[in-house]
Every structure is written in C-alpha cells, then in structure tokens.
Amino acid sequence: MSIKIPIYQPWLGGNEKKYVNDCLDTNWISSKGKFIHQFEEKFAEYLGVKYATGISNGTTALHLALETLGIGKGDEVIVPTFTYIASVSSILYTGATPVFVDSLASTWQIDPEDIKRKITPKTKAIMPVHLYGHPCEMDEICKIAKEHNLFIVEDCAEAFGSKYKDKYAGTFGDISTFSFYGNKTITTGEGGMLITNDFKLFDKAYHLKMHGVSKEIEYWHDVIGYNYRMTNICAAIGLAQLENVGERIRLKRELAEKYNKLLSGLPVTPHKEAQNVFHTYWMYSILVDSEGTRESLREFLKKEGIETRPTFHPVHTMPMFSKLNQKFPVAEDIATRGINLPSWPNIPNESIEYICEKISSFFKK
C-alpha cells in the first residue's frame, strides 16, 4: 500500500457531528439558528473583543471590512506583496488601489519601514497579514497608523490564536478578519469572521452583510449590501472546533518543535518564532538554498507520497500587476525558496519522522 501524507486535513474530533445533526434535526440549516450567535459570542469571548459577526468566507470578510470603513475608488491600501491573493483581491473589489510592501527577512511579515515609504495622501488603511501563524510587528504598525490617521485592517486568516506581546492577533486593528477554510486552525468548511471593538463599525458591517435590509421595515433595503452571511451548519462546526482550540494550537506548536528537532543539522531554515511572539504555525515552513533545490526537493517528496506546497507567489509578480515591474527582494526570495510541509494538528508521529527521514535522505544522496 502506497504512502500518502497530505499537506493538511481537517481535524473533526469533537462535537461537530452532534451539532450539525442538531441543525438537520431542527431544520435550522441556513443563515438563522442558535449556533450562529453561540459561535460569534464564544469567538469574541476567546479573543477578548466586544463584537464578532460570522461571514461566508475569509475573502468576503476582508471585503466587508474595507467597505465598512468606507474605502473605495481613489483610496490606497497598503498590503504585503507576499500574501495570499485574497488580501489584494478584497481591496480591488472596493475600487481602491493596493500598494505593495516588502517583507522582513526575519519574520516573513510586512516591513514597517517599507510601509512608511509607501504612504501617500491617498493612503487610507494598512492591511497587515499575519502569515503562516506568525504575527506582524504590530507596535510599529499601530504607531505608523496613528501618526498618519490610517485605519488598520488585520488579515488573520492564518493566525487564529497567535499573539504579539501577549495580545491576540486581530485585537490591534479597527477591524480584523479570519478565515475558516478547511485547512485553517479551526474550520467551518467555508466561513469567516469579522471582529471589532467599535459598535458603529460592527453595526454597519452587520447591516451590509445582510443585504442592507432595514431594521424598521420588513424586506426594505436602505443601502446596497451583500449576502455575506454564515450558515447555522457552518457555525455549528465552528463552535465545536472552538471548544478544543487550545488543544489544536498546542499540537501545532509541538509539531513545529518536532520538525525543528528532526531537521536540525540539515541545510534548511525554519520559519522561526520571533521574540515576544506566540506562533501558532498554521503551516510549518522552511527555506532551502535556492529555487532549484526547492523544486527538486518537492518533486522528490511527492514521489515518496509526501504532499508539500510552495510559499505564496508575491502578488506583484502575477499577470494583473507584473507590468508595473516592481521589485520586492525579500518577498521574492522567500517565495522562491520556501516550502510548506504537512501541518495538520493530529498528524501521527511516525508520519513526521518519515517526512524528516526523507528530507534528510534527499540532502545526503
């Protein structure tokens, strides 16, 4: 029997089936039902924020956040080029312009000094993206935003439970968003969350996500809104996932420790945890010495039944933006040399040992 180790798979080891069956048994399967409020309430409670509202997915949550802040045509939003495309797409949906920023070689996160260089009179917001579970330098980013009167929209799709100086990622911004896709630390299949401590922003976001329906007149819509609602079934899964999130994060950090130990001495550099940071290792990631080595290693591991992923391609290199001929050396370097290894929380020890044994044999052959 051939070995197959996926890059990720959901861990559905709690009350997911019980709660979903409750939805089916009671016929509350759409965007109303008890689990939506319970999930939102527990999510906000976990992070220590005042308001949370469930969204259909992480990308729509980002778009909704920007729309709620009134960002649109003529505005600029600063965003790292080294990120998943959704961070940038959400800016374009509003008609605003994404302004790309390079990364820090030490943490792979958005570079505060480059943020400063990219601010113009049109800049309205900064979107720090906490990549692969490691938080950005939020003290510096908050200081810059305050000095220039800019909004902060945190993209926490990959960093639920991560901390910067003992404060959760997502609790620094005016609005922050999360993704619950199947490969995230907690999943709802598809889904997202928008959080804030500002009631006016929460109220506006909720209004927009519900088709802009009036609070006073039934089936009357006073603005053009969106259908960005979460279903009760998705919320039921999310609530069950949230109940054991501490165990999930503990296992993820233990996984990183095992990888670090077993890969020690090999010519690979792990995505390290910076000082004053709590890294949740959404994906355990390494750098090798070159793009050629990266591709050879990935092909070798694939033949051994081990699925991997390259780190994100910088968005400025994609067809929609490449004509601008921009250069971001750190982002480009990480993108060409980076690999994500299998990173699900309950991956068996023997699988980790097998992966590391194969990586070792690649470099020793």
N, C-alpha and C positions, 0 to 999 in steps of 0.2 A: 504493500500500500504506500503510495507516494505521500510525502510530507507537504503540507500546505499551511503556512503561517501567515495569516492576513495582516495587513498594516494596522487594522483596527476592526473591532466588532463591539456592538453594544453589550453592556452587562445588564441583563434584566433579571436580577436576582432577588427582588423584593416583592412589594405589593402591586406591581404593575398589572398582572393578570387579574387580580382581585378587583382593583379599582376600575379597570377597563370593563370587566364583566358587570360591575355596578352600573356603568354608563349604558351598556347594552340592555340590561335587565329593566332599567327605568326609562329607557328611550331618550335619555339626555345625551345625544351624540354630537350635537352641533355646537354653536358658539354661546350656548347658555347651559348652566348646570353648576352644581356645588363645587366641583373640583377646580374650576377656573378661579374663583375667589380664594379658595384654600391655597392653591399653588401660588398665586400672586402674594397673598398675605405672608406665607411662610418664606417665600423668596426675599421679600423686603425685610422680614424679620432677621433672616440669616445674615444679610449684608448690613443691617442696621440703618436702612434708609426708610423714608416715610411712604413712598409711593412706588408701586410696580404694576405694570399692566401687560398681560400676555399678548403676544403678537404672532402672526402666522409664520414668520421665519426671521432669521437674523438680518437679512438684507432689507426687508421691509421695515424692520425696527430702526435701522440706520436712516432710511429714507424718511420715516415718520419723525425721527428726532430732528433732522435738519429742517423739515417742513414746519415742525412745531416752533422752532427758533426763528422762522421767517426767512430762512436763507433761500436765495433764488438767483435769477439772472442778474449778472453784473457783480455778484459776490464771489470771493475766493475762499476756498477752504484748504488749509494746509494738511497734507496727509503723507505718510511714508510711501515711497515707491515700492519698497519691499513689504508687500502685504498681499492678501487675497483680493481678487478683483472687486469683490462686493463693497469694500471700503470706498473705492473710487467710483464704482457704478452708482452708488447711492447719492453721491454728490452731483453727478451728471443728471440724475433723474430730476433734480430740483431746478436745473438750468444754470447752476453755479459752476465755477471752474475749479478743478482740483489743481493744487500747486504742490508739486512733488518735493520731498525732502529725503536726504540720505539717512543712513542708519549709523549707529555706533558699533564699531567692530567688537567691542567688549560684551555687549548685551544683545545685539541684533535689533535693538529698538530705535525708534525715531530719535534723531540727533537734535538736541535743543539748540545748539549753536547754528545749525543749518535752518532751523525754524526762524531764528532771529533774522537771518539773511533774506528770507523769503517773504517777510511781512511787507505789505503794501497798503495804501489807503483803501484798497478793495477787500482786504482780508477781514473776514467776519468770524472765522472759527478755526480751531485747531482740532484735528482728529487723531489723537494718539491711539495706536493699535497695539494692544498687549499681545505680541506674537508668541505662539507656541507655549503659552502659560507663564511667560516672564513679563513682569510689569515694566512700563516705561519710567523714565526719570520724572516723576510727577511733581516734585518740588519745583524743579526748574521750569517745567511746562506751565504750572499754575502761576508762577511768578511772571512769566512772559505774557500769559493771557491777561493777567491783572494789569500789567503795565500798559498794554495796548487795547484794553477793553474788548477782549475777544471771548467768544464762547468756547467751551471745551465739550466736545462730544467724544466720550470714550468708547472705542470699539473693543468690547471684552469678550468677543465670540470665542476666543481660545483661552480665556483666563479666569473662568469662574473659580472663586476660592483663592486666587493668588493675592498676595499682599505686597504693598510698598510701605516700608516703615510701619508695619503692624496695622495698616489700613487697607481695606479691601480694594482691589481694582474695581473701578466703577463708581466709587464713592467720592471721587475728586471732581468730576465734571458737572456741568449744568444738567446734562442728560447723558445717560450711558445705556448701552445696549448689549445684549447677549444673544448667542445662538444655541439652539438645542438640536442641531442636526445629529444624525445617527452616530457620528464619530466624536461628538463633544463629551466633555467630562460628565455632564448629565444630559440626557437626551429626551426628546418627546417625539422622535421620528423626524418631523419638521416642526420648527417653532422658534420663538424668540421672546425676549422680554425687554421692555423699556423701563428704566428706573430714574427717579429724580427726587429731590427733596423740596422742590418748588411746586406748590399746589396748582398755580396758574398754568405751568407747563404741563403738568400731569393732566389737568382738566382739558386742555387744548388737544393734547395727544390722544386722549381717550375719545374726544369728540371727532377728531379726524379719522381715527381708525374704525369708527362705527358709521361710515358713510356720511359723516357730517349731519347726523339726524338731530333734530331739535329736542331739547329737554322738555319743552312745554307742549308741542303739538305733535300728535302721533303721525308718523310717516311723513313728516315735514322736514326738509333738509335745507338748512340755512347757509351751508357752505358746501363746496365740492370736497368730499372726503374720499376715503379709501376703504376697501374691505380687507383690513389687515388683522382680523380677529383670530384668536386661537380657539380651537375646538375643546369641548369638555373632555374628549378622549385623550387628546394630546396633553391637556393639563393633568389628567389622571395619571398618565405615565410620568410626567414631570414631578408631580407630588411624591410618587413612590421613589423616584430617583433621588429626590432631595432628602428623603428620610435617611439615606445611608451615604450622603455625600462625604462625610468625614472619613469613612472607610475607603471610599473611592480615591480620595486625594492622598490618603496615607499609602495606599497600594501604588499609586502613581509615583510618589516620591521614593518608595522602596524599589520600584522598578528602575528608576534612574540611578539609584545607588548601586544596584546590581550590575547594570550596564557599565557604570563608571569603573567598578572594580574589575570586571571581567575584560574590559577593553583597555585597561591600564597597560602602558608599555607599547601599545600599538600606535602607528602614525595616524591617529585620528584625534580630533579636538572636540570634546562635547560642548553643547550649549550650556554654559555654566551659570550657576546661581550667583548673582551679584550680592554684595554686602547690603544689608538692610532690606532684603527681598525674600519673599516666600514664593518659590517657583512651583507651580503645580504640574509642570511637564505634560501639557496636553499631548505633545508629540516629543518623544526623545529624539534629539537631533545631534548629528555630528558633522564636522567638516573634515574633508580629506585634502590632499595637497594640490589637486588640480581637477579640472572638469573631466579630463581623460580618465583619471583614476576613479572619479565618481561614477562615470558611465560603465566602466569595466567592472567595478565592484557591484553595482546594481544588477548588471547582467549575470554576473557570477551567482549572486544571492538568489536571483529569480530562478536559475537552473536548479538551485538547491531547495526550491519550494518556499523561499522567503520573500514576501512582498515588501517593497520599500517605496518611498516617494522622494522626488527631488524637493528641495526647498522651493518656495514660491519664486516665479519669474518676476523681476521688477516690472511694475505696470508700465513704466515709461518705455520699455523695450517692445511692447505689444503694438500691433498694427495701428491701433487708434491713435497712438501717441509717438511712435518711433520717428515720424517725420520731423519732430521737434529737435531731434539729435541732441538730447540731453544726456549728460553723463553723471552717474552716481556711483563712484568706485567701490565704496564699501558694500552697498546693496548688491551690485553686480558680482562682487567677489563671493559673498555669502551664497548668492543664488546659483553660481556655477559649481561651487564645491560642497554644498550642503545635501545631506541625506536625512530623511525621517525613517526611523526604524519602528518595527511593530511596537505599539504603545498602549494596548488596552489594559485596563487596571488589573484584571484577574488572569493575565497570561501566565501559563504554567512555568515554573522554574526551569523545567527541562527544555522548554522552548527557548527561553532566554539563553541558556547555556549552549544550545545548539546554534543559535544565531551568532553568538560571540565566537564559538569554535570555528564557524565557517568564515567569519570575518578575519579571524587570526590566520586561518589556513590560506586565505587569499593573499595576505601580505607576506606570508612566509614561503609561498610557492616559487 
